[in-house]
Structures are given as C-alpha cells and as structure tokens.
C-alpha cells in the first residue's frame, strides 16, 4: 500500500493470472463506499485504470512463480502454482 504498483506491474499480473481481469478488484466496503459499479470494471484497461487510482481495491496477495500467478484468496489457491 505504501508503494502502489505501476501500470507495467499491473499489466504483468493480468498477463500471468488465469482469471478474468475483474477478479483482481476487491468488491468490498471500499468499493461500495466509492459508489462504483462492478459492470464498469470488467476489461483489462478498466481494471488497470481503477487500480492505479485506487490501489486499495486490488485483491491481495498475488503470488507469482515463474510464468504463472494466482490471487491467493483463499490461501489454498497457492497450491495451483506448485502443480
């Protein structure tokens, strides 16, 4: 949070994640407090723009291993990287 990710890093995460771009966005109380609409943040470009403006909304942690990545929520998703 103290060092928000830059556009290139967000792009890399999205390249490596098997999930749709929208999965990288937390739809929590902060998302709702900003009065955002999930439908407006589905594409890669929309997600990147949102996370650059509101880094708190990024799902964490994102775990990278080689040319793969997972959003480790729940934590057992990390096992996907070990296969």
Protein Blocks (a to p, Z undefined) as FASTA:
>chain_A
ZZccdfklmmmmmmmpmbdfklmpccbfklmmnopafklmmbfklmmmmmmmmmmlpccd
dddehjaccdfbdfklmmmmmZZ
